[in-house]
């Protein structure tokens, strides 16, 4: 075999590999990592998960870089309340967000005193044990980027850990949707700006999305403005449904020190479904 034919075969192999990866990420499954605390307690900074692409159908936003190859939305299916979904967030439709589906088309959603009202009925919200998590390097990095006073958001949520170091203690609640889906949420500020929002009607083809960390999530409670909320999310913007956590790191790994890849891993978080 000549060098020329070897090069041609190698390039053909790369082309086939690229096509396989494109099809896999566009239509079957795609990785996603968590950069913020808006979905605590379910998701922490440094979590990595797989997102299934087929449950909600496909649009241009299902494709890498939102390549406009799919007109509208095909094989469409509306999410269920309580699903954790990835989508392209308004207003610029460029950034990937992950939130929980709370309101479907035709629903009336409001928030009063930190309680979510769905079609005039309060979603049950029960106090459960506080969420206690150790302060990690990736939390400290996020706090530094945001100019926060503490890696626990506010100093009054920060305390000394029994084994040394620091930990965050957050008030935690259990919400249960009408269909029976139940999940934990954080409500950090009893009088936060997100605790009282006017009731809105979710129009056809749209969804009302909320982060589980209710005081640290820019979501459908706020109008879609650059650097602010996201408003009501068009179903066409859906990317996929969160399926399973496949890795989690506390941010302490040094990439040139391979053994730290293992010590930084949060093994207990791997394999958690949604």
N, C-alpha and C positions, 0 to 999 in steps of 0.2 A: 504493500500500500504506500502510495506516495505521500509526501508531506501535505500536498495540496488537497488530496482526498481526505486525509485525516482531519485537516482544518475544517473542510466542508462538513464532515460527519459530526465534528464537535459542535459546530455552529447549529446544525440541524437538531442535535440533542438539546442545546440550550433553548432553541425556539420551542421545541415540544415541552420542555420543562416549564418555560414561561407561560405557555398556553394552559398547561395543567394547573399551575398556581393561580392564574387568572380565573379559570373556571371554578376552582375550589373556593377561592375567596369571594367570588361574586355570587355564587349560587348555592354553596353548601355550608361552609363554616369559615369564620374569620376570628383572629385574635383581637383582644381589646384589653388595654391596661387602665388602671384607675389612677388619675393624677390628683384628685381632690377628695375632700371629706363629705361631699354632698349626699352620698348614699350610705354613710354610717347609720346604723351599726353593721348592716349586711356587707358592705364593701369598704375596705380600708385602702389608703394610699399604698401602692405597691402590689395590689392584687392584680393577677392576670386571669382572664377568663376567655372562654370560647363563646362566640355568638352564632347561633343558628340562623341561616339566611332564608330558609324556606317557609317558616311559619306564617309570615305576613304577606308573602308575595314579593314581587320585585319591581323596582323602578330604577331610574338613573342613579339614585343614591345608594343602591345595593352594590354598584360597581366601584372599583378603585378609582379615586379622584373624581367620582360622580360623572364618569364619561357618559354623554347623552346618547346612548345606544338604545335605550328602552323608552318608548313613548308612553307617558302616563304611568300606570301601574297595572301589572299583569298578575294573574293568579292571586288576586288580592284576598286577604282575610283580615278582619278586624281583631285586634288583641283582646284578651280578657282582662277585666279589672284585676289588678294585682300583679300582672306581668311586669317584669323588669326588662325594658327595651332600650336598644341603642338607636339613635336617630340623628339626622342632621338638624341642628337647631336653628330656628329662626333667630334674628332676621336675615343673617347672611347665608344660611343653608350650607355653611362650609365646615363648621366644627362638629365633631361627634360628641353627643351627650348621652348619658345613661340615667334614666329616671324610672319611676314606677308609674304604671298606668292607673289612674284613679277615676277619670271620667271618660265615658264613651259618647259617641254622637247621640244627641238628644238629652243627655244628663244635665241637671242643674247642680253646679258645684259652688259652694261658698265656704268660708272659714270664719268662725266666731270663737274668740277666746282660745285659739289654738286647736279647736275641734273642727274637723272637716265635716261638712254637711253635704250629703248626697241625696238629691231629689227631696229635700226638706227634712231628711232624717239624719241625725248625728251618727257618724261612724263610731261604734264603740271603741273607747280608748281607755285601757286599764294600766295603772302603774305597775311596773315590774321592777326587778332588781336593777340597780344602776349598772351601766356599762363601764367597766374598768379595763383600760388598756394601757400598756407601757408606752412611754414617750419613746419614739424611734427616730433615727436620723432623717428618714424621709418626712416625718411630721415636722421636725425642726427646720428642714429645708423649705417646706411649704410655708411655714410661718414667717420665715425670713423673706421669702418672695412676696408675701402678702402684707408684710409690715405688721403682723399680728403681735400682740403683747405677750403671747404665750403659745407654745405648740399645742396647748389644750384649748385654744381659741381665746379664753379669758383666764387670768391668773387664779380666779376662785374655783376653777375646775381642776387645777393642778395640785398634786399632793405627793408626798414622799412615798416611794414603794417600799414594801417590807424588806425586800432583798437588796435594797440600794437603788439609786436612780430615782426617776420620777414616773408618775403615772397620771392618767386623766380619769376623772370620775364624772360621768354624764348621767343626768336623769333620763330614764328609758321607759317607754310605754309600749303596749301591745295593741295594735289596731286590728279589727276584723271586719272585712268587707261583707256586703250582703250575701255574696256567693259562697262565703266560708273561708276565703283566702285570708290568712293571718300573718302578720309580720311585725317586727319591732321598729319603732321610730324614736328619734331623739327630739326632745323639746327643751332647748337650752334656756330660752329667754321667755318668761311668762308674759311679757308685754312687748314682744318683738314686733317689727313691722310686718312680718308675715302672718301674725296670729289673727288678724281681722282683715278679711278681703271680701269685697262685694260678690254676691252670687252672680254667676255667669252661666249662660246656656251654651253648651258645647255644640257647635253646628255640625252638620253632616260632613263627613270626611275629615274630622279633626279629633284630637285627643287632648285630655287634660292630664299633664304629667307633673309629678311631684317627687322631690328627693326625700329620702327617709330621714335625713338630718334637716329637720324642718326650718331651723333658723340659719342654716348655712347653704341653702340651695336656691339658686336663681332658676325659677321654674315657671309653670303656667299661672301661678298666682300673680305674676307681674307682667306688664306689657313687653312685647318683643322689641327691645332696644339694644343697640350695640353696647356690650359690656354690662348689660342688665339682665332682665328676664327674657323668657322665650315665648310668652303668650301661648295661645292654643296651637298645637303642633299638627300640621297636615299629615294624614296617614301616608301620603306619598313619600314623606321624609323618612319613614321607617327604614332602618338598616337591617335589624334582626332582633332576635330574642335571646337574652342571656341564658346560657345553658348550664355551664359548670365552671368552677374555679379550677385552674390548672397549675397555678403557681402563685406564691406570695413571698415578697421580700421586705424586710424592715428597712432597707436602704443602707445597711452597714457594709455591704460587700465592696471589695476592691477588685476590679476586674483583672488586675495583674497578679492577684493572689487567689488562685483557684479554690483553696480550702475555705475562703470566706464566702464563696457562693453557697456553701452548705450551711455554715453557721448563721448566715443572714436569712435563710429560708424559714418561713413560718409554716411548718409542715402540717400543722393541725387544720389549716385553712384550705389545703389542697383537696380537691374532690367534692367540695360543697356544691350542691345543686341549687336551683332556684324554684 
